[in-house]
Amino acid sequence: MNELKMNGQEESPTLKRKRVIKMGKDSGELKEYQPLLKDFKEPAQQIKVPSKSLLLAVWAAGIGGTFQCGYNTSIINAPTKAVQSFINQTWTERYNTEISSQVLTLLWSTIVSIFTLGGLVGASVGGTLAIRFGRKGTLLFNNTFALLAAFFMGLSYPSSTFELLIVGRFLTGVNAGIAICVQPMYIGEIAPRALRGAMAMGTSIFITGGILTGQVIGLNELLGKEEYWPILLSTVCIPAIMQLLTLPWFPESPRYLLIDRGDDVACKKALMWFHGPDKYHGEKEDIERERVSAGGIKPKKPWELFTDTSLRWQLLTLVVIHMSQQLNGINAIYFYADYVFTQAGIPAAKIPYATVGTGACECITALTCGLLIESLGRRALIIGGYFLMSVCCVCFTIALTFQESSPWVPYLSMMCVFAFILSFGLGPGGVTNILTTELFTQTSRPAAYMIGGSINWIAFFFIGMIFPFIVNGLKQYCFLVFLVVCCLVATYIFFVVPETKNKTFLEIQSEFQSRKKLIAANGTEGPLLSTPI
């Protein structure tokens, strides 16, 4: 191989990389030249503050993306009694008889839970849409489901058709499923490497912000009164309209443009828009290296990930972190919140305001996680979050067991509620989607999000179905089950998942592959050893 010199002087790392890539293309042996690229790494990027354009793009993607998911999750709680009265009134007008309590409960449960089924459908098609229409194009198209949902739910009352509520809630679920799948991809692909974690936290921030906004809008002082429920449910159109007015002004994902579409000019323009004309070169080279590594491979289908042995540990990690995000006890905490607040002496009329406090708590921790993730790293936050949640499970079990023994114990329970939510938002709630982006390269990322999103929604539905039986059977000791889940997940991440902070997608993939080779060389199948935090 020729020496990498020019005119007797040592070339810069950038020129060396370009020359290696060119030699690989000319010889047709790209794989043989890939190891050389590691020797010519540039120093870590020095970008510390995102550009204004980048921040606005994250906002435009989030307001009609995962914000909708959080908003639709919480907005349905306020009009519970009003919607049930509407169903009863409609049933009476149709059939001249009052609806039985069992049928009423079934219809209301369907309206609430059909959201998760829609989410599963959305997650299962989101990756395919992102490949066909692009990340930005899919987010814009996704607003169609939100607008239709607002139309159907708003029309249900004047048309006396409660079935339209079921249709509308299903469409909001489809919208949420696609958003959770595609928005993290878009944000993760437009963010510079040095700020990828902080920018990707926009997903969690907008989800928690949507939950909090839904809780506030549902208060009696705003749209929580009984007569306002059709307007309340129709407000899902507002974030959709805001995104349709703002997101078209921003470019498509540069990685999608170059790797999937092969449009070098559009990629360069997008990078300059997001990072500025003097700071985009490093990102362009990262994308170019990933395109060389892909070697013309088409985006993979979800089932192809299961047959690809090189992605075995990444895929297993994806399943573990997404399943545990729903099975770690966060839903149980919210279930017990009203009981704990009542036992602490908070009047029933004031409990919605305490619930708003829990939403604000989770939103604040998402913001805090965004500030800490680039300094502490992903591993420290997610392992620490699960560890703190384990401690909270123990404390909450003890507090609920002795709830009646002393007047100060309910306040300990309240502290456990907020501490658990803080721990979840600081770790698993914020880091899970970032890891999904970082553990996979461009050709496998859409399929990974389809798998992860589907697992998340299935686990959400599963815990919703079996949770009442767990609570009725184990009472307060149900948190011991969640304690085991949190401990197992934290242990798995500690031994298997490397730190991904400030690494390119190729470097992360290479680290997993090198560990697999090390295991094969040692003739063992034990757990992977993780890098230091």
Secondary structure, 3 states (H helix, E strand, C coil): CCCCEECCEECCHHHHHHHHHHHHHHHCCHHHHHHHHHHCCCCCCCCCCCCHHHHHHHHHHHHCCHHHHHHHHHHCCCCHHHHHHHHHHHHHHHHCCCCCHHHHHHHHHHHHHHHHHHHHHHHHHHHHHHHHHCHHHHHHHHHHHHHHHHHHHHHHCCCCCCHHHHHHHHHHHHHHHHHHHHHHHHHHHHCCHHHHHHHHCHHHHHHHHHHHHHHHHCCCCCCCCHHHHHHHHHCCHHHHHHHHHHHHHCCCCHHHHHHHCCCHHHHHHHHHHHHCCCCCHHHHHHHHHHHHHHCCCCCCCHHHHHHCHHHHHHHHHHHHHHHHHHHCCHHHHHHHHHHHHHHCCCCHHHHHHHHHHHHHHHHHHHHHHHHHHHHHCHHHHHHHHHHHHHHHHHHHHHHHHCCCCCCCHHHHHHHHHHHHHHHHHHCHHHHHHHHHHHCCCCCCHHHHHHHHHHHHHHHHHHHHHHHHHHHHHHHHHHHHHHHHHHHHHHHHHHHHCCCCCCCCHHHHHHHHHHHHHHHHHHCCCCCCCCCCC
